[in-house]
Amino acid sequence: MTGGAIGQPGLDDIPGDLLAAVVTFLERTEKPRPAPMPASPLRLKRWNPSAEAYRTLFRRVGAPWLWFSRLAMKDETLEAILTAPTTEIYAACDRQGIELGLLELDFRPGGETNLAFFGLVPELAGKGLGRWLMANAFALGWRADTVKMSVHTCSLDHPKALGFYRAQGFVAYKRAIERFPDPRVLGLLPRDMAPQIPLLAPES
């Protein structure tokens, strides 16, 4: 058992229809050094998807890790984000033009570029393509007035995600606990999705 205050347990019960995650916030304040772009069979294209097309790729990339925030939004709310002048969305595509990866950049005030969403479909894991996608993120997201890039990940994400971001020069600076309804209970994702995260709520 992990401890909270000295000698005191630090466990809180979570209802079966909720999930809790440790969110780690990271930032990089040093501009990446120029380097050759890693080789990749994929190509990156600027993408202006409909809400439906965006959710399809979002689900393919993030469903195994219970990404759900964009699935729960109304179309008009999501479309406002996708078309905002501060948002740039890119899709990683194969030779047939099928979208297999997502890079979403959020250019914030004060010279901060946030990696709002970053990932590839699970079938491409372990092939070194994350480094290629991150190299593109640096090339596109670090502009003349950029002072830092930020990203966050959580304990429900891919188990190598945090280590990957740190290897790419991001430094963790804050942690938080997030509680939210289990998207499988809400019907946003299938109940058999992400079996590594036990589903505790019975079917209604």
C-alpha positions in Angstrom: 0.0 0.0 0.0 1.3 3.5 -0.8 1.2 6.1 1.9 -0.3 9.6 1.9 0.7 11.7 4.9 3.3 10.2 7.1 1.9 6.9 8.4 -1.5 7.6 6.8 -3.0 5.6 3.9 -3.5 7.6 0.8 -6.3 5.7 -0.9 -9.7 7.0 -1.9 -12.4 4.8 -3.3 -13.6 5.5 -6.8 -17.1 4.6 -7.9 -17.3 1.8 -10.5 -18.6 4.2 -13.2 -15.6 6.6 -12.8 -12.0 6.4 -13.6 -9.0 8.2 -12.0 -5.7 9.0 -13.6 -2.5 10.7 -12.7 -1.8 13.4 -15.2 1.7 14.5 -15.8 2.4 17.9 -17.4 5.6 18.4 -19.4 7.3 21.2 -21.3 10.3 21.8 -23.4 11.9 25.3 -23.3 15.0 24.6 -25.4 14.6 24.9 -29.2 15.4 21.6 -30.9 18.7 21.5 -32.7 18.5 21.1 -36.5 18.6 17.4 -37.5 17.7 15.2 -40.4 14.1 14.1 -40.5 13.8 10.4 -39.5 12.9 8.1 -42.3 9.3 7.1 -42.5 6.9 5.3 -44.9 4.2 7.8 -43.9 3.7 11.3 -45.0 2.3 14.2 -43.1 -0.5 16.3 -44.5 -2.3 19.4 -43.2 -5.8 18.2 -42.5 -9.1 20.0 -42.3 -11.5 17.3 -41.3 -15.2 17.3 -40.5 -16.1 16.5 -37.0 -17.1 13.0 -38.0 -13.8 12.3 -39.9 -11.8 13.7 -37.0 -13.6 11.5 -34.4 -12.9 8.4 -36.6 -9.1 9.0 -36.5 -9.2 10.1 -32.9 -11.0 6.9 -32.0 -8.5 4.7 -34.0 -5.5 6.3 -32.3 -6.8 6.8 -28.8 -9.5 4.3 -28.0 -7.1 1.7 -26.6 -6.1 4.3 -24.0 -9.6 5.5 -23.5 -9.2 8.9 -25.2 -12.8 10.3 -25.1 -12.8 14.0 -24.7 -13.5 14.8 -28.3 -16.0 12.0 -28.6 -18.2 13.6 -25.9 -18.3 17.0 -27.6 -21.2 18.3 -29.6 -20.4 18.8 -33.3 -20.5 22.6 -33.1 -18.1 22.6 -30.1 -15.6 20.3 -31.8 -15.8 22.1 -35.1 -15.1 25.4 -33.4 -11.9 23.9 -32.0 -10.9 22.3 -35.3 -11.4 25.5 -37.3 -9.9 27.9 -34.7 -7.0 30.1 -36.1 -4.8 28.8 -33.2 -5.3 25.2 -34.1 -3.4 23.2 -36.8 -4.2 19.6 -37.4 -2.1 17.1 -39.4 -2.7 13.5 -40.3 0.0 10.9 -40.9 -1.0 8.9 -44.0 0.2 5.8 -45.7 0.8 5.5 -49.5 -2.9 5.0 -50.1 -3.8 8.2 -48.2 -5.3 6.4 -45.2 -4.9 8.5 -42.0 -3.0 6.5 -39.4 -1.7 9.2 -37.1 -2.8 12.5 -35.5 -0.8 15.6 -34.7 -2.8 18.5 -33.3 -1.0 21.8 -32.4 -2.6 24.5 -30.3 -0.7 27.8 -30.5 -1.3 29.6 -27.3 -0.6 33.2 -26.1 2.9 33.9 -24.9 4.7 31.8 -27.4 3.5 28.4 -26.1 2.7 25.6 -28.5 0.7 22.8 -27.0 0.7 19.2 -28.4 -3.0 18.9 -27.9 -3.1 15.4 -29.4 -0.2 13.2 -30.7 -0.3 9.6 -31.6 -0.4 6.8 -34.1 -2.7 3.8 -34.5 -1.7 0.9 -32.3 -0.6 -1.3 -35.3 2.3 1.1 -35.8 3.6 1.0 -32.2 7.3 0.0 -31.7 8.4 0.9 -35.3 10.1 4.2 -34.5 7.5 6.3 -36.2 6.8 8.3 -33.0 10.2 9.9 -33.4 9.3 10.9 -36.9 6.0 12.3 -35.9 7.7 14.3 -33.0 10.3 15.6 -35.4 7.5 17.0 -37.5 5.8 18.4 -34.4 9.0 20.3 -33.6 9.5 21.5 -37.1 5.9 22.8 -37.4 5.3 23.8 -33.8 8.5 25.6 -32.9 8.2 29.1 -34.6 10.3 32.2 -34.3 8.3 33.4 -31.3 8.0 30.1 -29.6 9.4 29.9 -26.1 8.2 26.5 -25.1 6.3 23.4 -26.2 4.0 21.6 -23.8 2.2 18.3 -23.6 0.6 16.1 -21.0 0.0 12.4 -20.6 -1.7 10.3 -18.0 -1.4 7.0 -16.3 -4.0 5.4 -18.6 -2.0 6.3 -21.7 0.5 4.0 -23.4 2.9 2.8 -20.7 5.8 4.1 -22.7 4.3 7.6 -23.4 5.8 9.4 -20.5 9.3 8.0 -21.2 9.0 8.9 -24.8 8.2 12.5 -24.1 11.1 12.8 -21.7 13.4 11.2 -24.2 12.3 13.9 -26.7 13.5 16.7 -24.4 10.3 17.4 -22.4 10.6 17.9 -18.7 7.8 17.1 -16.2 6.9 20.0 -14.0 3.4 19.2 -12.5 1.1 16.3 -11.6 -2.6 16.2 -11.0 -5.3 13.7 -10.3 -8.2 13.6 -12.8 -11.5 11.9 -12.2 -14.0 11.4 -15.0 -16.8 9.1 -16.1 -15.7 5.9 -17.7 -16.3 6.4 -21.4 -17.3 2.8 -21.8 -20.1 3.3 -19.3 -21.2 6.4 -21.2 -21.4 4.4 -24.4 -18.7 6.5 -26.1 -16.5 3.5 -26.5 -17.3 -0.3 -26.5 -17.4 -2.0 -23.2 -14.6 -4.4 -24.3 -12.2 -1.5 -25.2 -9.0 -1.2 -23.2 -9.2 -4.5 -21.3 -6.0 -3.5 -19.4 -8.2 -1.0 -17.5 -10.8 -3.1 -15.7 -14.4 -2.0 -16.3 -16.1 -2.2 -12.8 -19.6 -0.9 -13.6 -22.1 -3.6 -14.5 -24.3 -3.3 -17.6 -27.4 -1.4 -16.8 
